[in-house]
Amino acid sequence: MFAGRVLKSSLLALLLLASGAPRGVFSQQQQQGFIRYDRFESEREDRRTGGHIERAEFEPGQPDIRLTLNVPSFRLTLWQNGKEVKSYTVGVGMKEYPIYIGEREAREIIWNPPWIPPASDWVGTHKGVRPGEVIRAGDPRNPLGKLKIPLGDAYLIHQAKGPADLGNLVSHGCVRMLRADLYDLAEKIVAARSLPVSRRRIEQAKRSTRTLTVALDEPLRFDINYDTLVVEGRTLYIYPDVYDRHTNTVAALRDELKTSGVDDSAVDDETLRGARPPTATPSRSSASRGSPDQTSEGERRAREGSRRGGVVIS
């Protein structure tokens, strides 16, 4: 799995520890010096958080929520009042069908969604499926599962086929989550926004194939970025460049170290080349099997891989 392939390097750790880089929260002047906010930078970067991400328990009735996803880490995070309340490991689009990088908006949540196959070449690989046909919830040909969250322009968050989807390139541009995680996320959105749908109706939708659509009162922001070099909590994480965008170059790694206040002059280019994760072959959708509720060893490793590993700075 990609999610488990996060760099660990003792040599770089020594470099970072010896650098005398400032610890803790950066001053406002320092932050302004190297914040580069764009759609390629992780929301978890120290230069954006001041080196500290606040975490909190989810609170119903607090509507200030947003979603973020850093594609190379396969990590989708729910934030409430600027604090992290839950992170989930996900699957994303294959190289041929990469997920959109940028800002999207969710405006509704749909339990038991029908699927209308688009007029796309990959639809031809689905047996017994025609473009434009309405395939109801519960039909084994419907790949969306029990719930979807539309993001506009046919991009979706929807149910994964199974744990093997997590931490892999498996979809045609959508975000895939385990059913239990998807239910949890949807219900947190409903509770935070105090949306007019009862727990009873949601539970009925889970047990049936009847479609239930709940509109959001205000659009929910979803920021999707692509950052393979992330300094988070004074730890440097190097994630695989899953879309081959040449982001894990020696120059980029040196820039990441410098903008994090680290003197990189003590390490040569050859060492930095050796620090980069190996190129890997992405999994395909056909490799994803198993019950949507099953928790496998692969899922556990994917979750741990997205949270652990890296080079400690301080």
LODREN-731477 format. One line per 4 residues: number of its first residue (from 1); their letters; for each residue x, y, z of N, C-alpha, C. Coordinates in Angstrom, 2 decimals, m for minus. Atoms other than C-alpha are relative to their C-alpha. Layout:
# residues N
NUM) A) X Y Z X Y Z X Y Z  ...
//
This chain:
# residues 314
1) MFAG) 0.83 m1.20 0.00 0.00 0.00 0.00 0.87 1.25 0.00  m0.73 m1.26 0.00 1.17 3.52 m0.72 0.04 0.62 1.39  0.12 m0.75 m1.25 m0.03 4.80 2.67 1.04 m0.40 1.02  m0.99 0.44 m0.96 2.55 2.76 4.54 1.42 0.38 m0.38
5) RVLK) m1.34 m0.28 0.48 5.51 3.98 2.48 0.38 1.44 0.30  m0.40 m1.32 m0.46 6.63 6.99 4.47 1.45 m0.06 0.43  m1.43 0.03 m0.23 10.31 7.84 4.66 0.37 0.06 1.48  m0.69 m0.16 m1.27 12.38 7.25 7.80 1.49 0.07 m0.31
9) SSLL) m1.42 m0.14 0.29 16.02 8.45 7.73 0.74 0.56 1.19  m0.73 m0.44 m1.19 18.37 8.63 10.70 1.00 1.09 m0.34  m0.97 m1.02 0.37 20.94 10.69 8.78 m0.67 1.37 m0.09  0.71 m1.28 0.09 18.40 13.39 7.95 m0.45 0.45 1.38
13) ALLL) 0.40 m0.37 m1.35 17.22 13.25 11.55 1.13 0.70 0.72  m1.15 m0.64 m0.63 20.73 14.06 12.74 0.21 1.40 m0.56  m0.13 m1.31 0.63 20.91 16.91 10.22 m0.99 0.99 0.58  1.03 m0.89 m0.48 17.65 18.37 11.42 0.20 0.36 1.47
17) LASG) m0.24 m0.28 m1.41 18.53 18.01 15.09 1.17 0.93 0.20  m1.19 m0.82 m0.15 21.89 19.65 14.55 m0.15 1.39 m0.59  0.15 m1.24 0.75 20.49 22.51 12.54 m0.27 1.21 0.87  0.35 m1.14 m0.84 19.40 24.60 15.47 m1.27 0.67 m0.44
21) APRG) 1.26 m0.58 0.48 16.04 25.12 13.81 m0.87 0.36 1.18  0.86 m0.42 m1.11 13.58 27.02 16.01 m1.06 m1.04 0.29  0.99 0.98 m0.41 11.18 24.85 17.98 m1.29 0.70 0.39  1.28 m0.52 m0.47 7.54 25.27 18.84 m0.63 0.92 m1.02
25) VFSQ) 0.76 m0.88 0.86 5.38 28.02 17.43 0.90 1.07 m0.59  m0.78 m1.03 0.67 6.97 30.32 14.86 m0.62 1.37 0.23  0.51 m1.37 m0.11 6.67 34.08 15.13 m0.80 0.34 m1.24  0.80 m0.42 1.14 4.25 35.88 12.84 0.89 0.40 m1.17
29) QQQQ) m0.90 m0.42 1.07 7.18 37.35 10.89 0.60 m1.22 m0.70  m0.55 1.21 0.60 8.73 33.90 10.37 m1.04 m0.70 m0.86  1.05 0.66 0.76 5.41 32.46 9.22 m0.22 0.70 m1.33  0.23 m0.74 1.24 4.92 35.22 6.66 1.14 m0.24 m0.98
33) GFIR) m1.15 0.18 0.86 8.42 34.50 5.36 m0.05 m1.26 m0.83  0.00 1.20 0.81 7.68 30.98 4.21 m1.33 m0.72 m0.12  1.30 0.57 0.35 3.96 30.38 4.03 m0.21 0.17 m1.51  0.27 m0.06 1.44 3.23 29.50 0.40 m1.32 m0.72 m0.22
37) YDRF) 1.31 0.66 0.08 m0.48 28.80 0.36 m0.40 m0.19 m1.45  0.57 0.35 1.29 m1.52 27.02 m2.79 m0.60 m1.39 0.12  0.72 1.27 m0.06 m3.38 23.86 m3.69 0.93 m1.20 0.07  m0.93 1.12 m0.06 m0.21 21.78 m3.57 0.58 m0.18 1.39
41) ESER) m0.61 0.06 m1.33 0.68 22.42 0.07 m0.98 m0.56 1.02  0.85 0.63 m1.01 m0.67 20.29 2.89 m0.44 1.01 1.05  0.51 m0.85 m1.07 m2.86 21.98 5.47 0.67 m0.30 1.34  m0.63 0.41 m1.24 m0.75 20.20 8.09 1.42 0.55 0.14
45) EDRR) m1.36 m0.54 m0.03 2.52 22.02 7.27 0.22 0.90 1.21  m0.35 m0.86 m1.13 4.24 23.62 10.27 m0.04 1.47 m0.37  m0.04 m1.42 0.37 4.64 26.83 8.30 m1.40 0.59 m0.13  1.38 m0.50 0.03 0.84 27.05 8.10 m0.68 m0.11 1.36
49) TGGH) 0.65 0.22 m1.29 0.02 25.81 11.59 0.80 0.58 1.17  m0.86 m0.45 m1.09 2.90 27.34 13.55 0.59 m1.16 0.77  m0.59 1.16 m0.64 4.05 23.82 14.39 m0.91 m0.71 0.96  0.90 0.63 m0.96 0.96 22.85 16.33 m1.38 m0.13 m0.60
53) IERA) 1.37 0.26 0.45 m2.27 21.22 15.19 m0.84 m0.34 1.22  0.89 0.27 m1.13 m4.99 21.42 17.78 m0.99 m1.09 m0.37  0.97 1.07 0.19 m7.15 18.34 18.16 m1.07 0.12 1.06  1.12 m0.15 m0.93 m10.53 18.24 19.79 m1.04 m1.07 m0.26
57) EFEP) 1.13 0.89 0.18 m13.56 16.05 20.33 m1.06 0.70 m0.86  1.07 m0.55 0.83 m16.37 16.51 17.83 m1.13 0.54 0.88  1.10 m0.61 m0.74 m19.16 18.80 19.04 m1.21 0.20 m0.91  1.22 m0.25 0.78 m22.70 18.59 17.62 m0.43 1.46 0.15
61) GQPD) 0.52 m1.37 m0.06 m24.27 21.94 16.78 1.03 1.08 m0.22  m1.05 m0.97 0.33 m20.95 23.59 15.89 0.23 m0.06 m1.50  0.06 0.16 1.46 m21.36 24.30 12.15 1.26 0.38 m0.76  m1.22 m0.43 0.69 m17.86 25.65 11.37 0.87 m1.23 m0.26
65) IRLT) m0.74 1.21 0.36 m16.54 22.50 9.66 0.51 0.12 m1.43  m0.54 0.09 1.35 m14.45 21.78 6.58 0.74 m1.33 m0.13  m0.72 1.22 0.29 m12.71 18.83 4.91 1.28 0.31 m0.76  m1.23 m0.11 0.79 m9.16 18.48 3.62 0.47 m1.40 m0.37
69) LNVP) m0.59 1.26 0.44 m7.34 15.74 1.73 1.35 0.30 m0.62  m1.29 m0.02 0.68 m3.65 15.43 0.96 0.14 m1.32 m0.73  0.07 1.22 0.81 m3.60 12.94 m1.90 1.14 m0.97 0.27  m1.07 0.99 m0.20 m0.11 11.40 m1.42 m0.03 m0.71 1.35
73) SFRL) 0.09 0.66 m1.30 m0.85 10.63 2.24 m1.30 m0.78 0.17  1.29 0.68 m0.04 m4.36 9.30 1.47 m0.73 0.30 1.31  0.55 m0.38 m1.30 m5.57 11.20 4.53 m1.04 1.09 m0.16  1.10 m0.97 0.02 m8.96 12.93 4.65 m0.28 0.40 1.45
77) TLWQ) 0.16 m0.50 m1.37 m9.49 15.14 7.72 m1.22 0.90 0.10  1.12 m0.88 m0.35 m12.58 16.72 9.24 0.48 0.97 1.06  m0.39 m1.06 m0.92 m11.88 20.05 10.95 m1.25 0.70 0.51  1.12 m0.74 m0.59 m14.23 21.85 13.32 0.57 1.13 0.85
81) NGKE) m0.52 m1.19 m0.69 m13.60 25.38 14.57 1.52 0.06 m0.08  m1.43 m0.06 0.23 m10.10 25.11 13.11 0.80 m1.11 0.65  m0.69 1.09 m0.68 m9.26 21.93 15.05 m0.31 m1.34 m0.67  0.20 1.32 0.58 m8.80 18.37 13.82 m0.86 m0.84 0.93
85) VKSY) 0.85 0.86 m0.82 m11.61 16.14 15.03 0.01 m1.46 m0.46  m0.04 1.40 0.46 m11.24 13.04 12.84 0.77 m0.06 m1.32  m0.67 0.27 1.27 m8.96 11.68 10.11 m0.33 m1.41 m0.46  0.37 1.28 0.59 m9.74 8.83 7.75 1.00 m0.34 m1.11
89) TVGV) m0.81 0.45 1.12 m7.58 6.77 5.37 m0.94 m0.33 m1.17  0.89 0.12 1.16 m9.04 6.77 1.85 0.76 m0.56 m1.20  m0.54 0.27 1.31 m8.48 5.60 m1.70 m0.35 1.13 m0.94  0.22 m1.12 0.93 m8.23 8.07 m4.60 0.13 m0.47 m1.45
93) GMKE) 0.01 0.30 1.42 m8.17 8.26 m8.40 1.30 m0.59 m0.51  m1.16 0.58 0.67 m5.85 6.19 m10.55 0.75 1.07 m0.81  m0.80 m0.96 0.77 m3.09 7.86 m12.56 m0.72 0.44 m1.27  0.72 m0.34 1.24 m5.23 7.70 m15.69 m1.22 0.87 0.28
97) YPIY) 1.17 m0.77 m0.40 m8.13 9.29 m13.78 0.27 0.69 1.34  m0.40 m0.59 m1.28 m6.50 11.50 m11.14 m1.10 0.85 0.63  0.96 m0.83 m0.72 m8.55 13.21 m8.48 0.33 1.47 m0.26  m0.15 m1.45 0.18 m9.08 16.94 m8.90 0.79 0.59 1.17
101) IGER) m0.76 m0.72 m1.03 m6.53 19.08 m7.01 m0.51 1.43 0.06  0.56 m1.35 m0.14 m8.13 22.24 m5.67 m1.14 m0.03 0.99  1.09 m0.11 m0.96 m11.19 23.33 m3.77 m1.32 m0.44 m0.63  1.32 0.43 0.41 m14.54 21.59 m4.11 m0.99 0.38 1.10
105) EARE) 1.04 m0.26 m1.00 m17.85 22.01 m2.29 m1.00 m1.15 0.00  1.07 0.97 m0.16 m20.31 19.47 m0.94 m1.28 0.74 0.36  1.29 m0.68 m0.23 m23.97 20.54 m1.00 m1.10 m0.95 0.44  1.00 0.96 m0.43 m25.80 17.31 m0.15 0.65 m1.32 0.35
109) IIWN) m0.41 1.36 m0.35 m25.46 13.82 1.30 m1.12 m0.92 m0.46  1.02 0.89 0.56 m27.24 10.91 m0.40 0.27 m1.43 0.46  m0.04 1.40 m0.36 m27.89 7.54 1.19 m0.68 m0.81 m1.10  0.53 0.88 1.05 m28.58 4.66 m1.23 m0.10 0.72 m1.34
113) PPWI) 0.04 m0.76 1.27 m27.60 6.65 m4.33 m0.11 m0.91 m1.21  m0.04 0.70 1.28 m28.47 5.43 m7.81 1.28 0.40 m0.74  m1.18 m0.31 0.81 m25.65 5.35 m10.37 m0.41 0.08 m1.45  0.22 m0.16 1.43 m25.92 6.70 m13.89 1.36 m0.03 m0.68
117) PPAS) m1.33 0.12 0.61 m22.87 5.45 m15.83 0.23 1.11 m1.03  m0.28 m1.06 0.97 m21.22 8.31 m17.75 0.44 m0.58 m1.34  m0.46 0.41 1.33 m20.32 8.16 m21.42 1.53 0.07 m0.02  m1.46 0.03 m0.13 m16.71 7.23 m20.67 0.51 m1.36 m0.41
121) DWVG) m0.53 1.27 0.48 m14.41 4.55 m22.06 0.08 m1.05 1.10  m0.14 1.00 m1.06 m13.94 2.93 m18.64 m1.32 m0.68 0.35  1.30 0.64 m0.26 m17.68 2.24 m18.39 m0.12 m1.29 m0.79  0.03 1.21 0.82 m17.16 m0.31 m21.14 0.60 m1.21 0.68
125) THKG) m0.61 1.12 m0.72 m15.18 m2.43 m18.69 m0.98 m0.61 1.01  1.01 0.51 m0.93 m18.32 m2.90 m16.53 m0.99 m0.88 m0.78  0.91 0.92 0.70 m20.34 m5.92 m17.59 m1.45 0.38 0.23  1.44 m0.23 m0.10 m24.01 m5.34 m18.34 m0.37 1.43 0.37
129) VRPG) 0.24 m1.40 m0.35 m23.77 m1.54 m17.95 0.02 0.84 m1.27  0.06 m0.90 1.16 m24.80 1.08 m20.50 0.03 1.45 0.49  m0.01 m1.41 m0.36 m24.02 4.82 m20.33 m1.41 0.58 0.00  1.31 m0.63 m0.10 m27.07 6.79 m19.19 m1.05 m0.84 0.70
133) EVIR) 0.94 0.87 m0.69 m28.78 3.80 m17.59 m0.05 0.35 1.49  0.14 m0.25 m1.44 m30.15 4.37 m14.06 0.10 m1.34 0.72  m0.23 1.23 m0.75 m28.76 1.66 m11.80 m0.30 0.28 1.47  0.52 m0.31 m1.33 m30.60 1.61 m8.49 0.96 m0.45 1.11
137) AGDP) m0.73 0.44 m1.19 m29.13 1.28 m5.02 m0.31 m1.46 0.28  0.19 1.42 m0.27 m28.62 m2.33 m4.03 0.31 m0.89 m1.17  m0.36 0.77 1.18 m27.92 m3.44 m7.60 1.51 m0.28 0.07  m1.44 0.31 m0.08 m24.54 m5.28 m7.62 0.84 0.73 m1.03
141) RNPL) m0.75 m0.76 1.00 m23.57 m3.25 m10.69 0.27 1.44 0.44  m0.16 m1.37 m0.48 m23.77 m0.01 m8.69 1.24 0.07 0.89  m1.26 m0.03 m0.76 m20.22 0.83 m7.46 0.02 1.03 1.13  m0.03 m1.10 m0.96 m21.25 3.73 m5.19 m0.24 m0.45 1.43
145) GKLK) 0.27 0.50 m1.35 m22.36 1.62 m2.24 m1.17 0.71 0.66  1.14 m0.47 m0.79 m24.60 2.91 0.52 m0.10 1.52 0.11  0.06 m1.44 m0.22 m23.72 6.61 0.49 0.98 0.72 m0.91  m0.93 m0.85 0.75 m22.22 9.35 m1.62 m0.17 1.45 0.43
149) IPLG) 0.00 m1.44 m0.23 m21.29 12.98 m1.07 0.51 0.65 m1.28  m0.44 m0.63 1.25 m21.23 14.82 m4.43 0.86 1.23 0.26  m0.92 m1.13 m0.11 m18.43 17.33 m4.91 m0.03 0.89 m1.23  0.10 m0.78 1.23 m19.51 18.75 m8.27 0.79 m0.62 m1.13
153) DAYL) m0.69 0.48 1.20 m18.52 17.83 m11.84 0.28 m1.50 0.05  m0.05 1.47 m0.06 m19.11 14.10 m11.19 1.03 m0.53 1.00  m0.88 0.46 m1.07 m16.51 13.98 m8.40 m0.84 m0.33 1.23  0.78 0.48 m1.13 m17.75 12.09 m5.34 0.91 m0.48 1.12
157) IHQA) m0.49 0.87 m1.06 m16.90 10.75 m1.95 m1.02 m1.13 0.09  0.97 1.10 m0.07 m18.43 7.27 m1.88 0.65 m1.22 0.61  m0.43 1.20 m0.71 m18.13 3.80 m0.42 1.08 m0.76 m0.77  m1.04 0.84 0.59 m15.02 1.71 m1.05 m0.51 m1.43 m0.19
161) KGPA) 0.34 1.41 0.17 m15.20 m1.87 m2.27 0.41 m0.80 1.22  m0.49 0.72 m1.16 m13.24 m2.97 0.78 1.29 0.63 0.50  m1.21 m0.58 m0.59 m10.14 m2.33 2.92 1.16 0.13 m0.97  m1.12 m0.08 0.95 m7.79 m2.97 m0.02 0.00 1.29 m0.79
165) DLGN) 0.05 m1.29 0.70 m8.96 0.33 m1.55 0.79 1.08 0.75  m0.60 m1.06 m0.81 m7.44 2.32 1.32 1.49 0.13 m0.28  m1.41 m0.24 0.24 m4.09 3.94 0.67 0.45 m0.38 m1.39  m0.34 0.40 1.37 m4.23 3.11 m3.05 m0.70 0.86 m1.03
169) LVSH) 0.61 m0.67 1.15 m5.03 4.56 m6.46 m0.96 m1.00 m0.62  0.96 1.05 0.35 m8.25 2.71 m7.21 m1.22 0.50 m0.78  1.27 m0.48 0.52 m10.99 4.99 m8.51 0.18 0.75 m1.32  0.00 m0.80 1.22 m11.92 7.03 m11.57 m0.15 1.48 0.36
173) GCVR) m0.03 m1.40 m0.38 m11.30 10.34 m9.81 m0.73 0.32 1.30  0.76 m0.22 m1.24 m13.42 9.87 m6.67 0.80 m0.39 1.23  m0.56 0.39 m1.29 m12.58 9.50 m2.99 m0.80 m1.18 0.51  0.67 1.18 m0.54 m13.37 6.06 m1.55 0.29 m0.15 1.49
177) MLRA) m0.12 0.21 m1.44 m13.99 5.40 2.15 m0.72 m1.28 0.39  0.75 1.13 m0.53 m14.99 2.34 4.14 m1.39 0.45 0.42  1.38 m0.37 m0.30 m18.71 2.24 4.77 m0.15 0.57 1.41  0.11 m0.48 m1.39 m18.34 2.65 8.55 0.56 1.42 0.13
181) DLYD) m0.59 m1.34 m0.04 m16.07 5.69 8.05 m0.89 1.01 m0.71  0.87 m0.88 0.76 m18.41 7.16 5.46 m1.26 0.34 0.78  1.15 m0.27 m0.87 m21.40 6.79 7.77 0.40 0.98 1.11  m0.46 m0.87 m1.10 m19.38 8.39 10.58 0.16 1.44 m0.48
185) LAEK) m0.21 m1.35 0.53 m18.36 11.36 8.42 m1.34 0.68 m0.30  1.30 m0.58 0.36 m21.90 11.90 7.08 m0.78 0.41 1.24  0.77 m0.29 m1.21 m23.44 11.76 10.53 0.61 1.15 0.81  m0.64 m1.15 m0.65 m20.88 14.20 11.91 m0.38 1.30 m0.72
189) IVAA) 0.42 m1.18 0.76 m21.73 16.64 9.11 m1.44 0.38 0.36  1.40 m0.24 m0.36 m25.44 16.25 9.87 m0.10 0.61 1.39  0.07 m0.48 m1.39 m24.87 16.80 13.61 0.61 1.38 0.15  m0.64 m1.32 m0.11 m22.52 19.75 13.19 m0.89 1.10 m0.55
193) RSLP) 0.84 m1.00 0.66 m24.90 21.55 10.86 m1.45 m0.03 0.50  1.38 0.14 m0.51 m28.04 20.46 12.78 m1.01 m0.11 m1.15  0.84 0.15 1.19 m29.57 19.33 9.50 m1.32 m0.68 0.35  1.36 0.49 m0.34 m33.31 18.50 9.46 m0.25 m1.43 m0.46
197) VSRR) 0.25 1.41 0.27 m33.07 14.72 9.30 0.20 m0.75 1.31  m0.04 0.68 m1.29 m33.76 12.41 12.21 0.92 m1.21 m0.05  m0.79 1.22 m0.11 m31.60 9.57 13.45 m0.79 m1.20 m0.53  0.83 1.10 0.46 m34.52 7.25 12.71 0.01 m0.12 m1.52
201) RIEQ) m0.01 0.04 1.46 m34.60 8.22 9.02 1.35 m0.49 m0.53  m1.34 0.45 0.42 m30.85 7.71 8.72 0.15 m1.50 0.20  m0.10 1.43 m0.28 m31.04 4.28 10.34 m0.87 m0.80 m0.97  0.85 0.67 0.99 m33.93 3.35 8.03 0.70 m0.08 m1.35
205) AKRS) m0.72 0.00 1.27 m31.81 4.36 5.03 1.12 m1.03 0.00  m1.07 1.00 m0.10 m28.98 2.17 6.25 m0.53 m1.42 m0.21  0.56 1.35 0.05 m31.29 m0.84 6.46 m0.74 m0.29 m1.31  0.79 0.19 1.22 m33.09 m0.28 3.15 0.80 0.44 m1.22
209) TRTL) m0.62 m0.52 1.23 m32.33 0.68 m0.45 m0.72 1.25 m0.49  0.72 m1.22 0.38 m34.64 3.70 m0.48 0.94 1.20 0.09  m0.89 m1.15 0.04 m32.78 6.87 m1.46 m0.45 1.09 0.97  0.23 m1.12 m0.91 m32.51 9.59 1.18 1.01 1.09 m0.33
213) TVAL) m0.86 m1.13 0.35 m31.15 12.99 0.16 m0.17 1.10 1.04  0.01 m1.07 m0.99 m30.23 15.63 2.73 0.84 1.15 m0.52  m0.72 m1.17 0.50 m29.30 19.10 1.50 0.71 0.71 1.15  m0.72 m0.78 m1.00 m26.66 21.09 3.38 m0.49 1.43 m0.02
217) DEPL) 0.48 m1.38 m0.07 m27.73 24.51 4.60 0.98 0.96 m0.67  m1.05 m0.77 0.65 m24.40 25.99 3.46 0.98 m0.99 m0.61  m0.97 0.92 0.59 m21.82 24.41 1.13 1.13 m0.34 0.98  m1.11 0.47 m0.83 m19.13 22.37 2.88 1.27 0.03 m0.84
221) RFDI) m1.26 m0.14 0.74 m15.64 23.31 1.73 0.84 m1.26 0.14  m0.89 1.17 0.04 m13.34 20.44 0.70 1.24 0.40 m0.77  m1.25 m0.45 0.60 m9.72 21.42 0.02 0.87 m1.21 m0.27  m0.79 1.15 0.41 m7.77 18.78 m1.94 1.36 0.50 m0.48
225) NYDT) m1.34 m0.45 0.38 m4.01 19.23 m2.16 0.91 m1.18 m0.31  m0.96 1.03 0.42 m0.94 17.35 m3.39 1.37 0.39 0.51  m1.26 m0.38 m0.64 2.05 17.61 m1.08 0.71 m1.27 0.47  m0.76 1.20 m0.37 4.67 14.85 m0.86 1.05 0.27 1.06
229) LVVE) m1.02 m0.36 m0.99 7.08 16.74 1.42 m0.66 0.87 1.06  0.79 m0.67 m1.02 5.39 17.71 4.67 0.77 0.01 1.32  m0.54 m0.12 m1.35 6.93 19.04 7.89 m1.18 0.26 0.92  1.15 m0.08 m0.90 4.28 18.37 10.53 0.44 m0.32 1.42
233) GRTL) m0.38 0.23 m1.38 4.89 18.73 14.25 1.48 m0.26 0.15  m1.46 0.12 m0.01 8.66 19.09 13.64 0.47 m1.36 m0.49  m0.37 1.26 0.62 8.67 15.80 11.74 m0.15 0.13 m1.51  0.04 m0.05 1.45 9.51 15.55 8.05 m0.55 m1.31 m0.54
237) YIYP) 0.59 1.16 0.66 7.27 13.16 6.10 0.24 0.13 m1.50  m0.17 0.03 1.46 8.16 12.17 2.53 m0.92 m1.09 m0.53  0.99 0.94 0.54 5.18 10.57 0.80 0.33 m0.32 m1.45  m0.23 0.33 1.41 5.36 8.75 m2.55 m0.68 0.98 m0.95
241) DVYD) 0.55 m0.87 1.04 4.81 10.91 m5.62 m0.92 m0.84 m0.88  0.86 1.01 0.60 1.82 8.80 m6.62 m0.47 0.34 m1.41  0.40 m0.41 1.34 0.92 10.82 m9.72 1.19 0.39 m0.88  m1.21 m0.26 0.78 4.52 11.14 m10.94 0.10 1.46 m0.44
245) RHTN) m0.06 m1.43 0.30 4.50 14.93 m10.71 1.38 0.59 0.30  m1.39 m0.41 m0.23 8.24 15.07 m9.92 0.11 0.98 1.17  m0.02 m0.87 m1.19 7.66 16.61 m6.50 1.07 m0.41 1.00  m0.99 0.47 m0.96 10.24 14.49 m4.65 1.42 0.11 m0.56
249) TVAA) m1.33 m0.24 0.51 13.29 15.98 m6.32 0.92 0.47 1.12  m0.98 m0.48 m0.99 16.50 16.85 m4.47 m0.21 1.49 0.25  0.21 m1.44 m0.16 15.82 20.54 m5.12 m1.22 0.29 0.87  1.21 m0.21 m0.79 12.31 20.28 m3.68 0.23 m0.37 1.46
253) LRDE) m0.29 0.39 m1.37 13.58 18.42 m0.62 0.86 1.04 0.71  m0.83 m1.06 m0.61 16.26 21.06 0.00 m0.86 1.22 0.31  0.86 m1.16 m0.23 13.64 23.79 m0.37 m0.89 m0.22 1.21  0.85 0.30 m1.15 11.38 22.04 2.14 0.78 0.13 1.31
257) LKTS) m0.83 m0.12 m1.21 14.22 21.81 4.66 0.30 1.46 0.32  m0.36 m1.40 m0.23 15.26 25.43 4.19 m1.19 0.82 0.50  1.16 m0.79 m0.42 11.76 26.83 4.48 m0.54 m0.43 1.35  0.34 0.42 m1.36 11.40 24.84 7.69 1.08 0.41 1.00
261) GVDD) m1.02 m0.52 m0.89 14.43 26.60 9.13 1.17 m0.92 0.21  m1.07 0.98 m0.15 16.92 23.77 8.55 1.14 0.31 m0.96  m1.19 m0.17 0.84 20.51 24.22 7.25 0.31 m1.34 m0.65  m0.19 1.26 0.72 20.84 21.54 4.55 1.40 m0.16 m0.57
265) SAVD) m1.32 0.01 0.62 24.47 22.26 3.68 0.84 m1.20 0.42  m0.81 1.11 m0.51 25.75 19.29 5.71 m0.31 m1.33 m0.67  0.35 1.26 0.66 24.15 16.67 3.45 0.12 0.17 m1.51  m0.22 m0.11 1.44 25.03 15.94 m0.18 m1.21 m0.51 m0.78
269) DETL) 1.13 0.35 0.85 22.71 15.34 m3.12 m0.25 m1.50 m0.03  0.16 1.44 0.08 23.39 11.60 m3.22 m0.79 m0.55 1.19  0.73 0.42 m1.19 22.15 11.19 0.33 m1.48 0.34 m0.12  1.40 m0.40 0.15 18.98 13.12 m0.47 m0.71 m0.85 m1.04
273) RGAR) 0.63 0.88 0.99 18.37 11.00 m3.56 m0.38 m1.33 0.62  0.27 1.26 m0.65 18.57 7.90 m1.41 m1.12 0.08 1.01  1.05 m0.18 m1.01 16.06 9.38 1.04 m1.40 m0.10 m0.58  1.33 m0.03 0.60 13.23 9.44 m1.47 m0.63 m1.38 m0.03
277) PPTA) 0.68 1.31 0.04 10.59 6.68 m1.37 0.11 m0.62 m1.38  m0.05 0.65 1.31 10.78 4.07 m4.14 m1.29 0.19 m0.77  1.20 m0.04 0.84 8.41 4.27 m7.08 m0.75 m1.31 0.13  0.79 1.21 m0.17 5.55 1.82 m6.70 m1.10 m0.03 m1.05
281) TPSR) 1.08 0.17 0.96 2.85 0.43 m8.95 m1.33 0.07 0.71  1.28 m0.13 m0.69 m0.67 1.52 m7.98 m0.89 m1.21 m0.19  1.00 1.06 0.12 m3.41 m0.97 m7.31 m1.13 0.45 m0.90  1.17 m0.27 0.84 m6.40 m1.21 m9.61 m1.26 m0.31 0.77
285) SSAS) 1.27 0.25 m0.65 m10.05 m1.27 m8.70 m0.28 m1.48 0.16  0.30 1.42 m0.05 m10.22 m4.98 m9.46 0.68 m0.69 1.15  m0.71 0.62 m1.11 m7.81 m5.66 m6.60 m0.74 0.20 1.32  0.71 m0.32 m1.24 m10.27 m4.31 m4.04 m1.14 m0.98 0.22
289) RGSP) 1.02 1.00 m0.28 m12.26 m7.13 m2.54 m0.28 m0.04 1.49  0.31 0.20 m1.41 m13.90 m8.06 0.73 m1.21 0.78 0.42  1.18 m0.67 m0.54 m16.77 m6.94 2.88 0.30 1.44 0.33  m0.24 m1.40 m0.31 m17.15 m3.15 3.22 0.20 0.26 1.48
293) DQTS) m0.13 m0.21 m1.44 m17.34 m3.54 7.00 1.19 m0.74 0.58  m1.10 0.80 m0.51 m14.36 m5.87 7.27 1.19 0.90 0.33  m1.21 m0.72 m0.38 m11.32 m4.49 9.12 1.16 m0.97 m0.11  m1.07 0.95 0.26 m8.23 m6.21 7.75 1.33 0.53 0.52
297) EGER) m1.36 m0.42 m0.36 m4.55 m6.13 8.58 0.48 1.09 m0.96  m0.39 m1.02 0.97 m4.08 m4.13 5.37 m0.57 1.35 0.35  0.60 m1.28 m0.40 m6.51 m1.47 6.58 0.75 0.58 1.18  m0.71 m0.50 m1.18 m4.71 m1.26 9.93 1.33 0.61 m0.39
301) RARE) m1.30 m0.53 0.42 m1.36 m0.80 8.20 m0.17 1.31 m0.75  0.23 m1.24 0.74 m2.83 1.85 5.90 m0.24 1.15 0.95  0.30 m1.06 m0.97 m4.19 3.82 8.84 1.26 0.41 0.75  m1.21 m0.33 m0.73 m0.93 3.56 10.77 1.00 0.70 m0.90
305) GSRR) m0.96 m0.60 0.92 1.11 4.42 7.69 m0.28 1.46 m0.26  0.34 m1.39 0.26 m0.76 7.68 7.22 0.24 0.88 1.22  m0.18 m0.78 m1.21 m0.10 8.72 10.82 1.43 m0.03 0.53  m1.27 0.23 m0.64 3.39 7.40 11.60 1.13 0.05 m1.03
309) GGVV) m1.16 m0.05 0.88 6.91 7.42 10.19 0.46 1.41 m0.18  m0.51 m1.33 0.23 9.02 10.33 9.07 1.28 0.25 0.77  m1.25 m0.39 m0.62 12.05 12.17 10.36 m0.27 1.03 1.07  0.27 m0.93 m1.10 11.90 13.83 13.76 0.96 1.18 m0.06
313) IS) m0.82 m1.21 0.01 13.13 17.42 13.74 0.37 0.39 1.42  m0.32 m0.37 m1.37 12.90 18.12 17.43 m0.87 m0.78 0.97
//
